[in-house]
Amino acid sequence: MANVNFESLAEATSGAVGALVSTTVLYPLDTCKTKYQAEVGSHGQKKYRKLADVLFEAISKGQILSLYQGLGTKNLQSVIAQFVYFYGYSYFKRLYLVKSGFKSIGTTVNLIIAAFAGACTAIITQPLDTAASRMQTSAFGKSKGLWETLSNGSLSEAFDGLSISLVLTSNPAIQYTVFDQLKQRFIQRQQSKQSASGSAGSSPESLSAFSAFLLGAMSKSVATIITYPLIRCKVMIQASNLEDESNEPKPKSNKTISGCLSSIWNEEGIPGLFKGLQAQILKTVLSSALLLMIKEKISRFTWITMLALRRYLLVSKKRVKNA
């Protein structure tokens, strides 16, 4: 166990628990959002004219619990994704500091490490992500199990949307860049107010928790808006064929980014590229806030647990050697 990085393991575990809770709490919203995003058609042909129509359909059919279809798969995907991401991010950051000899990491290197950790996460969890999307977009009450969902197509289809997932690793980079710009302007404005009032004191070097949350939400919203057409394309590529009640297989062209964008453009025009954007922002911001809040709350407990586990393993190892 000497090669195990317990600090990275603690970060990964707390991140995974945070993902599990936030995914479960917001899952009905996520299902409604995903089904709404997956539908493409002209105005008269649309089944869902607004996000609430998905909820009303589930209620009218007595399938309210179907809003949780695919929850187990989504939770498994979220836990593994967050564990891999936080472990990879923490591990690569520590490795960089050791190899470079620096005491801190610059913004550019930090974004590169985050993007690399995100790419590794996407490759590992893509089949689960695809399966969860297929389950969510299946007709209410007709969702299949994980194995049946994945085995209902070829191995390559299990990785539908991987190219977009890799491109979307740029989302955090955009978010952090916008956040840094907003933070600098906020601090500069605070400094100007202090100078104008003639009050002496140290310049604000950090944000309050509330200010950090607001700027974080704003920066995440900007990143989501910029990358949203790709986010919707990913959902469309992964969506179950059961959403189309004719059960006709999707054309191969609609399995590509250009095919999806072309389909949206022809049927819905420019507004279609941003269909469901409000729900995406709401879900993303709430999910990020819940995940980070829970992660911070349990990180200390997780670290203490990991230290206790490490001591127990070391003591057990010594007993075995002495025996």
N, C-alpha and C positions, 0 to 999 in steps of 0.2 A: 504493500500500500504506500510505499515511500514515493512512488512516482505520481500518486494522485494529488492533484492540486485542490486542496480542500476549500480554498477561498473561491476558486472558480466554480466548484461543485455547489457551494452554498448559494452563490449568485444564481446559478442555473436552477437550483431547486426552488428558491423563492420566486423566481420569474415564472417557473412552470405552474406553481400553485396560484399565483396571481392570474395567469392565463386561464386556468381551469375555472376559477370563480367568475371572472369577467365574461368568459364565453358562455357559461351557463345562464347567468343573469340576463344577458342581452340576446340570447339565442332566438326567441320569437321575432324580435326586430330584425335580426340577421336573416332569418328565413323569409320574412316578408320582403325585405330589401333584395335578396338574391332572386326570388321568383319574379319580382317586378323588373329587375335589371335584365333578366334572361329573355323576356318577351320582346319580340321585334314585330312590328306591323304598322300599317297605316292607321290613321285615327279610327276609322270605322271598323277595323278588324281587330282592334286591341281588346283583350279580355280584361286587362287591368288598366283603367284610365288614371288611377292614382294609387298610391301605396296602400291606403286604407282598404282598397278593394280586395286585396289579398287576405287581410284579416276578416273582412265581412264574408268572404267565400268560405273560409275555414269554419266560421261560426254558423253560417246557414246550412252547411253540410254536416254539422255536428262533429267536425274533425278538428276541434280546437287543440287537442293534444298533438295533432299532426304538425303543428308549428314547431314541435321538438323533434321531428323526424331527422335522423342523422346526427343527433346531439352527441351520442357516444363516439362516433367517428370524428366529429369536429373537436370534441374535447381531447381525444387521443392525439389528433393532429396538432392542436394548440399546445398541449403539454410538451410533446416531443419537439415542436418547433421552437418554443420559448426556451426549453432546456438546452437544445443544441445551440441556439443563437447566443444566449447569455453565457454558456460555458465557452463557446468558441470566441466570443467577443472578449471575455475576461482573460482567456488563455492567450490569445494572440496579442492582446494589449500588454500583458505581463511579459510575454516572450520578446516583444519589441523593446520594452524598457531594459530588459536584461542584455539583449544583444547590442543595443545602441549605446547603452550607458547613460541615457538621458533620465532625468528625474520626472519629466512630464511629457505628455503627448500633444503635439500641435493639432489644430483643427483639421487640416488636410489629411494627415496620417490617421487621425481618429475616424474620419469618414471612410477612408479606404478600408480600414480594419472592419468597420461596421458593415460595409458593402460586401466584403469577403465573407464575413460570418453569415450575412443574409443569403448570399448565394449558396453556401453550403447547406443552410437550412432548407432553402427552396428545393434543392435537388433531392434531399433525404425525405422530405415530407410531401412532395408533390402528389404521389398516388393517393394519399389520404385526403389531401386538399381536393383533388378531383372527385373522389368518391363522395365526400361530404357535399360538394356542390350538386352532384347528380341526385343525391338523396333529397336535398332541400328543394330542388326544382322538379322532382317527381310529383305527379298528381297526389293530392292529399289522400292518405290512407293506402297508397300503392308503393311506398318506398320499400326497397329491398335491403337486405343485410349487407354488411361491408364486403364479405367475400363474394357474394353473388353479384354485387355491383361492380367490383373490380374484374371478376371473371367473365362479365358479360361483354367484354371487348378484348382487343389485343393488348399486349404489353405497352406498346407505344401510346395507346389511347389512355392508359393510366397516367401518362405524363403529359396529357393535354394541358396546354397553357404554361408549360415550363419556361418557354422562351420569354413570355410576358412576365412571369414571376421573376426571372433574372433581371429583366429591364426595370421592374418595379422596385428592385433593391436601391434604385436611385431616389426613391421616395424619402427615406430618412435623411439622405444627403441634402435634398432640397429643404426638408423641414429644419434641419440644424442650421443651414445657411441663413434661412429666413429668420430663425429664432435669434441667431447672433446679431443680425442687422437690427432687428427690433429691440433687442436688449441694449445695444450700443446707443440707439436713439433715445430709449427710455432713460438710461443713465445720464446721457448728455442733457436731457430736458430737466432732470432732477438737479443736476449740477447748476444749470442756468437759473433755476428757481432759487437755489441756495445763494448764488452770487447776487441775484437781484434783491433778495431780502436782506443781504448783508450778514447772514448767519454763518458763523464759523463752524467748522467741524469737518470731519472726514468725508470725502466724496463716497457716494454709495457704490460699493464694489460688487454687491450682489443684490438679487431681487428678493422681495418678500415671497412667501409661499403662494399668496393669492396672485401677485403679479406674474410670477413664473408660470402658474397654471393658465392665466389668460393669454400670455404670450405663447405658451406651448400650444394652446388650443388654436390660436390664430395661425401659427406657423404650420401646424398639422393640416389645417383647413386649406391653406395655400398650396401645400404639397399635394393634397388630395385633388384639388381642382385641376392642377396642372397635369396630373397623371390619370385623371378619371376616365378619359376615353379608353385607355388601356385596361383599366380595372373592369370596365363594363365588357370589353371584348373578352377578357379572361373568363368572366362568368358565362358569357354566351358560348364560348368554346367548350367549357366543362359541363354545361347544362344537360340534363337528361332529355332524351328524345320523347319521354312520356309527356313532357310539357306540351308538345305538339300532339293534339288529340288524334290526329290522323296517323300517328305512329310511323310516319315516313322518316327514313334516315336522313340525317343532315347532309347537304352537299359538302364535298371535301373542301370547297373554296371557303365555306363558313368556318372551317377549322383553322384558318390562318388569320393573322392580324389584318392583312389587307382585305381578305374576304369579309371579315366581320365589319370593318369600317365601311366597306362598300355597301354591305347590306343595310347598315344603320343609315347611311347617307341616302340611299335610294328610297327607303321606306319612311324615314322619320326626319331627314334633313339634319341640319346642325344641332337643333335642340335635342335630338336623339342621342347625340354624343354625351350629353350630360343628364340623361334620364336617370332619376334616382339619386342624384348628387346630394340633395339635402339629407336623405336617409343615410347615405354613405358617410357624410361628415358627422352626423349625429352619432352613428354607431361607432365610428372610428375614434372620435374624441372621447366619448364615454368609456369605450373599451380601454383606450390608452390610460385615461385617468384612473380607472378602477384597477387596472393591472399594476401601474406604478405605485398607487397608494397601498395596495395589498402587499406588493413586493417589499416596500419600505417598512411596513408594519411588522412583517414576519422575518425580515432578513436577519435581525439580531438573534431571534430565537433559532433560526435555521443554522446560523454560524455556531451558536453554543452547542446545538445538537450534533453538528459535524465534528466539533472538537471532542465531545464526549464519545462519539463513535470512534474517532481516531485513537483516543486513549484506550478504549476497550479493545480495539483490534491489536494495538501494540502490546497490551498486557497479555492478551490471549496468545499472541505470537511468542512472547517470552516464556509463558507457561509450557507451551508445546516444545520449545527448545530445551527447557530444563527437564522436561519429562523424558 
